[in-house]
Amino acid sequence: MAGWTYSKGLHDLGNGCFAYLQPDGSWGWSNAGLISDSGQTLLVDTLYDLKLTRAMLDTMRASVPAAATIGTLVNTHSNADHTFGNQLVAGAQIIASQKCYDEMKDIDVEARRQELKNWQALGDAGLFQHENLAGNFDFEGIVLTMPTQTFERELDLKVGDKALKLVEVGPAHTRGDILVHVPQDKTVFTGDIVFSNGHPPAWAGPISNWIKACDLIMSWDVETIVPGHGPIVQKSALRDFKAYFEYLTREARKRYDAGLSVSDAAYDIDLSPFDGWLDPERIIVNVNTLYKDFGATSGLSPVELRGWMGRYRRERREQAHPHAGHDHDHS
């Protein structure tokens, strides 16, 4: 099972399960899944814009004829890079957790578009968004398309004769994260409960719920884990992922007890055990969430978080490449 290639497009996991991957897995480059049996299909998540989602659906239909009509779409959580293509799965029942639905209701697509157009007005936060998204994603034409069925805790589904279980494990990454478990295929589509080869951002927390979610997946008889971002992994990868949260919890707690601010604590924590993981600037989000978990009554706002992440990333890049000049890197 080891050795899945990490290349863009549809990967056949066997027995009617497919993963759609988008390297490099950084901001906005999410994965999706397809489950097919007896002429029926279920899609796990859409992508960040209409062009990317359309290309994915075309690829799926070319490989899996039954995907011409997708009966069910499951949104693993509310983030736009997993939901903004929903309108293209016309006629499908769209299932999500109730908390995901509640969070999606608050998404303002037009405000997103304006923020990206007028990024300079938002200072460091706008620059960070611009560097991550500009040129990669196009939010024109997107109509927020909401789930049509919600559930709490667990939901059993069938695709053809194949049994699936949707299991709510949030709040963690977002308020309403779920896992899509296909027991007979020893496969789980995790949404953003797993980032492989990247730092996960815990927007909602508590982090303890994320650690529990890792334990739950590790307790299952699964061989193939399709993360929300990054390469397909095996269960062994979850040990490192769980260790990341445990390490961060210990290190943030010391600095919280010592009275450090969120940003000072984030800068002070040594991330060398996770060298090579993408997006280390997400430590800012995670320390902010951990401080709330520890009882802090105030934290950084979303705009402040983005601004600090942008500064952190620039400073880290300058440390790594001190003579590279100070032009902004738009990679």
C-alpha positions in Angstrom: 0.0 0.0 0.0 2.9 2.3 0.5 4.4 4.5 -2.1 1.4 6.4 -3.6 2.7 9.0 -5.9 1.9 12.6 -5.0 0.9 14.0 -8.4 -2.1 16.1 -9.5 -5.2 14.3 -10.5 -7.2 11.1 -9.8 -5.6 8.2 -8.0 -7.3 4.8 -8.0 -7.1 3.4 -4.5 -8.8 0.1 -5.6 -12.3 -1.3 -5.1 -14.1 1.9 -6.2 -12.3 4.4 -4.0 -10.4 7.3 -5.6 -8.4 10.2 -4.3 -8.1 13.5 -6.2 -4.9 15.2 -5.2 -3.6 18.8 -5.7 0.1 19.3 -4.9 1.7 20.9 -3.1 -1.1 20.9 -0.5 -0.3 24.4 0.8 -3.0 27.1 1.2 -6.0 26.3 -0.9 -4.6 23.2 -2.6 -7.0 20.7 -1.1 -7.7 17.0 -1.9 -11.1 15.4 -2.6 -12.4 11.8 -2.9 -14.8 9.7 -4.9 -16.5 6.5 -3.8 -18.2 4.4 -6.4 -20.2 1.1 -6.2 -22.9 -0.6 -8.3 -23.4 2.5 -10.5 -23.7 4.9 -7.6 -21.2 7.6 -6.6 -20.4 9.8 -3.6 -18.0 12.8 -3.8 -16.0 13.8 -0.8 -15.6 17.6 -1.0 -15.3 20.1 -3.8 -12.4 22.4 -4.6 -11.6 26.1 -4.0 -13.0 27.5 -7.2 -15.2 26.5 -10.2 -12.4 26.0 -12.7 -10.5 23.5 -10.5 -13.7 21.7 -9.5 -14.9 21.5 -13.1 -11.5 20.0 -14.1 -11.7 17.5 -11.3 -15.3 16.4 -12.2 -14.3 16.0 -15.8 -11.4 13.8 -14.8 -13.6 11.7 -12.6 -16.2 11.2 -15.3 -13.6 10.2 -17.8 -12.3 7.4 -15.4 -15.6 6.5 -13.6 -18.6 6.6 -16.0 -21.0 6.5 -13.0 -19.6 9.9 -11.9 -21.6 11.5 -14.7 -24.3 11.7 -12.1 -23.0 12.1 -8.5 -25.8 11.2 -6.1 -24.3 12.5 -2.9 -21.7 15.1 -2.0 -20.2 15.1 1.5 -18.5 18.3 2.8 -16.0 17.3 5.5 -16.0 20.8 6.9 -16.9 24.4 6.1 -13.6 25.8 4.7 -14.0 27.3 1.2 -11.3 25.1 -0.4 -13.6 22.1 0.3 -17.0 23.7 -0.5 -16.7 26.5 -3.1 -17.3 24.1 -6.0 -20.5 22.7 -4.5 -22.8 24.4 -7.1 -21.2 22.2 -9.9 -22.6 19.0 -8.3 -26.1 19.8 -9.4 -28.9 17.6 -8.1 -26.7 15.8 -5.5 -27.8 15.5 -1.9 -25.1 17.5 0.0 -24.4 16.1 3.5 -22.5 17.8 6.3 -22.5 18.0 10.1 -24.9 20.5 11.5 -22.0 22.6 12.9 -20.4 22.7 9.4 -23.7 24.0 8.1 -23.9 26.6 10.8 -20.4 27.7 10.0 -20.9 27.8 6.2 -24.0 30.1 6.7 -21.6 32.8 7.8 -19.4 32.7 4.7 -19.7 35.9 2.6 -18.4 35.0 -0.9 -18.6 38.6 -2.1 -16.6 39.9 0.9 -13.9 37.3 0.0 -13.8 38.5 -3.6 -13.5 42.2 -2.4 -10.8 41.3 0.1 -8.6 39.7 -2.6 -9.2 42.6 -5.0 -8.4 45.3 -2.3 -5.7 43.3 -0.5 -3.4 46.3 -0.1 -5.9 47.9 2.2 -5.5 45.1 4.7 -1.7 45.6 5.3 0.2 42.5 6.2 -2.9 40.4 6.4 -3.9 41.3 2.9 -0.4 40.7 1.6 -0.4 37.2 3.1 -3.8 36.4 1.4 -2.5 37.8 -1.9 0.7 35.7 -1.7 -1.3 32.6 -1.0 -4.2 33.0 -3.4 -3.6 35.5 -6.2 -3.2 33.8 -9.5 -4.0 30.4 -8.1 -7.8 30.7 -7.5 -10.6 32.6 -9.1 -13.7 33.3 -7.0 -15.8 34.8 -9.8 -19.1 33.1 -10.3 -19.1 31.2 -7.0 -22.6 30.9 -5.4 -22.5 29.6 -1.9 -24.2 26.2 -2.1 -25.3 24.8 1.3 -25.7 21.2 2.5 -29.2 19.8 2.1 -28.9 17.2 4.9 -27.1 17.5 8.3 -26.4 15.2 11.1 -24.8 15.1 14.5 -22.2 12.6 15.8 -22.6 9.7 13.3 -24.4 8.9 10.0 -24.5 5.6 8.2 -24.7 5.8 4.4 -24.6 3.4 1.5 -23.1 3.9 -2.0 -24.5 1.0 -4.0 -23.8 -1.9 -1.7 -20.8 -0.3 0.0 -21.3 0.9 3.6 -19.9 4.2 4.8 -19.8 5.9 8.1 -19.6 9.6 8.6 -18.2 10.4 12.0 -18.1 13.9 13.6 -14.8 14.6 15.4 -14.9 18.4 15.5 -14.6 21.0 16.8 -10.9 20.8 15.9 -9.7 22.2 12.6 -13.2 23.9 12.3 -16.3 23.6 14.4 -17.9 20.7 12.4 -15.1 18.4 11.1 -16.1 14.9 10.0 -14.4 11.7 8.8 -15.6 9.6 5.9 -14.8 6.0 6.8 -15.1 3.1 4.3 -14.6 0.1 6.5 -14.6 -2.7 3.9 -11.9 -0.8 1.9 -9.8 0.0 4.9 -9.9 3.6 3.7 -10.7 6.9 5.4 -11.1 10.4 3.8 -10.2 12.7 6.7 -10.9 16.2 5.3 -8.6 18.6 7.2 -8.3 16.4 10.3 -5.1 15.1 8.6 -2.6 17.3 6.8 0.3 15.2 5.6 3.7 16.9 5.2 2.2 20.2 6.4 1.5 22.2 9.6 -2.3 22.0 10.3 -4.1 25.2 11.3 -6.4 24.7 14.3 -8.9 27.4 13.6 -11.5 26.2 16.1 -9.8 23.9 18.6 -9.7 22.5 21.2 -6.4 20.8 20.2 -7.3 17.9 22.6 -10.2 17.0 20.2 -7.7 16.8 17.3 -5.5 14.4 19.3 -8.6 12.3 20.1 -9.5 12.2 16.3 -6.0 10.9 15.6 -6.5 8.2 18.2 -9.9 7.3 16.7 -8.4 6.8 13.2 -5.5 4.8 14.6 -8.0 2.5 16.4 -9.7 1.6 13.1 -8.5 -1.1 10.7 -7.5 1.3 7.9 -4.6 1.1 5.5 -5.2 4.2 3.3 -5.7 7.7 4.6 -6.6 10.4 2.2 -5.8 13.7 3.9 -7.4 17.1 3.2 -4.0 18.4 2.1 -0.8 16.6 1.1 0.1 13.0 0.0 -1.9 9.9 0.7 -0.5 8.2 3.9 -0.7 5.1 6.0 -1.7 4.9 9.6 1.9 5.2 10.8 2.0 8.8 9.6 -0.6 9.7 12.2 1.8 9.0 15.0 4.0 11.9 13.9 0.9 14.1 13.3 -0.5 13.4 16.8 3.0 14.0 18.3 3.0 17.4 16.6 -0.1 18.5 18.6 1.2 17.0 21.8 4.6 18.8 21.4 2.9 22.1 20.6 0.6 21.7 23.6 3.5 21.2 26.0 5.6 24.0 24.5 2.7 26.5 24.3 1.7 25.7 27.9 5.2 26.6 29.3 5.1 29.9 27.5 1.5 30.6 28.5 2.4 30.0 32.1 5.4 32.3 31.7 3.2 35.1 30.5 4.4 35.3 26.9 2.1 36.8 24.3 0.7 34.5 21.5 3.2 35.9 18.9 6.2 35.8 21.3 5.4 32.2 22.2 4.9 31.2 18.6 8.3 32.7 17.6 10.0 31.1 20.6 8.8 27.5 19.9 11.4 25.4 18.1 9.8 23.7 15.0 13.0 21.9 13.9 11.4 18.5 14.8 9.0 19.2 11.9 11.5 20.5 9.4 10.3 20.1 5.8 6.6 20.4 6.7 4.8 23.1 4.7 3.4 26.3 6.1 5.2 26.6 9.5 3.6 30.1 9.9 0.4 28.2 11.1 2.1 27.9 14.5 0.6 31.4 15.1 -2.9 30.0 14.7 -2.2 27.0 16.8 -0.6 28.8 19.7 -3.6 31.3 19.6 -6.0 28.4 19.8 -4.0 26.6 22.6 -4.0 29.8 24.6 -7.8 29.8 24.4 -7.8 26.2 25.4 -5.7 27.1 28.4 -8.2 29.8 29.4 -7.0 33.0 27.8 -10.0 35.3 27.4 -8.6 37.3 24.5 -6.7 36.2 21.4 -5.7 37.5 18.0 -8.5 38.3 15.5 -8.6 36.6 12.1 -7.0 39.6 10.5 -4.3 39.8 13.1 -3.6 36.1 12.7 -3.1 36.5 9.0 -0.8 39.5 9.5 1.3 37.6 12.0 1.5 34.6 9.8 2.7 36.7 6.9 5.4 38.3 9.0 6.5 35.0 10.5 6.8 33.5 7.0 8.8 36.4 5.6 11.2 36.4 8.5 11.7 32.7 8.3 12.4 32.9 4.6 14.9 35.7 5.2 16.7 33.7 7.9 16.9 30.7 5.5 18.0 32.9 2.5 19.6 36.0 4.0 21.1 37.3 0.8 18.0 36.7 -1.4 16.9 40.3 -1.3 13.6 41.4 0.0 11.2 41.0 -3.0 8.1 39.2 -2.0 8.0 35.6 -3.0 4.7 34.8 -4.6 5.2 31.0 -4.8 
